[in-house]
Every structure is written in structure tokens, then in C-alpha cells.
Amino acid sequence: MERSCGFVTLFLLAVQTSVPYECTDKTCAELRDGGWSQGVETRLNDEGDCNIDIHNAESLSYTAFIQQYAYSKPVILRGVTDNTKFRFLCSKSHLLQEYGERTIRLSTANTHSYNKVDVRFEEFVKYLLTPQSVDSLGSETLYFFGDNNFTEWHSLFDEYDAPPYNLPHTSPAYSFGIAGPGTGVPFHWHGPGFSEVIYGRKRWFLYPPEQAPEFHPNHTTLSWVTHSYPGLGIQQRPLECTIHPGEVLYFPDRWWHATLNLDTSVFISTFLG
Ligand SMILES: O=C(O)CCC(=O)C(=O)O
């Protein structure tokens, strides 16, 4: 019985893209956004421009990925992973049931993530997953991303279907996160990797290593988008795009990047180190 219910749910999740976006029925919302949505009024509408190349799985071979993007510029890949089951496991009710009592580690959302705070996962979901205000500082925003306890969460991460493109001489490492609308990570850089959104929408801003953006390391991405971005000249504009469930963004080594969650988002990065 339980097994067939699970199958029906998985089947419904598989067709979730055909669920009308306006539907308000609770079951329908669970299917569409895993139950994470906090209401239309808390979503940010502006998805911005998209000036990053986008490829479907069939249109980009591994060789073409290596030659055209791996060491030179970001790219968005569609349909390269099938995370139907992982998405089901990441619904709010399922994660609360499995991990509600576990402790998770949060980081402040400033460029250097100085502070770490440990909380119960259930408390994080109930009290800390709130929409970001434009005036909050990065040091006042607690972000759940990375610092994952792989021993406790391995049965979830084992179900993640990672992007199939690897870089020679690197091994993948996951960072999983959940964050409220308006939150994000301000500009920083590190090694190459992929980012996939499981629920919600995430806006990305990227600059090549030689074009460091102007930003305050303790101001949030929302503050940068609101106050600095509108004044940028054409030459100063970032590469940018909003990614949706089923899309994966690749960022090359040392590229500056910042993120802005437009909805409550569940996401996972695969770092290639
Ligand atoms: O997904 C995010 O909000 C942060 C991602 C990020 O900064 C990273 O993958 O390095």
C-alpha cells in the first residue's frame, strides 16, 4: 500500500511541470514547490536578463562542454540530470519528518561567512527561513548551505543525480542548501562547480576572474541588486540568469559569483576540487 502511494506521488511529481502555476490547492502546491512556498507576496518577481548560453542535454557533448565552457565561461544545462526522486525526498514534509530533530550548521551570508550557528533543522524551517529585507546585513542573515553532515544526510545525497560532466583530475563534493526569498550569497569566488535548483528560482550574477565587481562584503545580494546594479554601465554588467528546477548552472574556476533566491529555494552545488 505504502509503496503504491509512493509510486503515485513520484508519478505526479514527474508531471509537475504541467501543473498550472496559479493553482492554489494545497496538494497541487506540494507537487509544484514541495510545500516550500511561503505565498505569492513573498516571491520576488524580477527574473532579470539571461545572457548566459543555455544548452539542452542533447545539444552539448562532453567534448564540447570541455572545449567551449569548462575553462572559459559559465553555461546553463537543461535536462542533464533526472532528480525526480531527489525532488520528492526534498519536499518540506519529507525533510522535516526525516531530519527535523537533526542539528544543522548555518553560516552568515557575507562574503567570508565568518560566523557559524548550529540549530535544529525544524527550528530553522519554522523560524529562520524568512524572507530577506533589503536593509539586513549579510552578517545578520543565517544561510543553510554547505557544512552538511554527510554521515546523517547521506541517504538523501545518495539519491542526487549529479551533472554528468566532470573535469579531469577533480572529484565532486556536494553542498546542499535551503533558503528564503531575497536571501543569497554576496560575491565571492573559488574553484569550479555546478549549481542545481530543486525547488524555487535562483538568480545568478557572474564576472570573470579579471573583472572583480564592486560590492561591499557585508551587504547582501538583494542590497547590491537594488542599489548598485541599476547604476552599472553596459560594460560593467555581469553575466546573469535565473535558474529553475531542472536547470544546472556551471561556473568555471575563480569566477566571481553572487546568488539571489527569488523564492524559498532548495538547491545543491557540486564542487569540483
Ligand atoms: O546557491 C547559493 O545560494 C550559493 C551558491 C554558491 O555561492 C556556490 O555554489 O559557491
The ligand as a MOL file (V3000), in Angstrom:
LIG
                    3D

  0  0  0     0  0            999 V3000
M  V30 BEGIN CTAB
M  V30 COUNTS 10 9 0 0 0
M  V30 BEGIN ATOM
M  V30 1 O 23.3750 28.6590 -4.1260 0
M  V30 2 C 23.7530 29.6020 -3.4400 0
M  V30 3 O 22.9780 30.4360 -2.9660 0
M  V30 4 C 25.1960 29.7800 -3.1830 0
M  V30 5 C 25.9850 29.0620 -4.1940 0
M  V30 6 C 27.4120 29.4370 -4.1620 0
M  V30 7 O 27.7820 30.5150 -3.8460 0
M  V30 8 C 28.3620 28.4360 -4.5520 0
M  V30 9 O 27.9600 27.3550 -5.0200 0
M  V30 10 O 29.5410 28.7250 -4.3820 0
M  V30 END ATOM
M  V30 BEGIN BOND
M  V30 1 2 1 2
M  V30 2 1 2 3
M  V30 3 1 2 4
M  V30 4 1 4 5
M  V30 5 1 5 6
M  V30 6 2 6 7
M  V30 7 1 6 8
M  V30 8 2 8 9
M  V30 9 1 8 10
M  V30 END BOND
M  V30 END CTAB
M  END
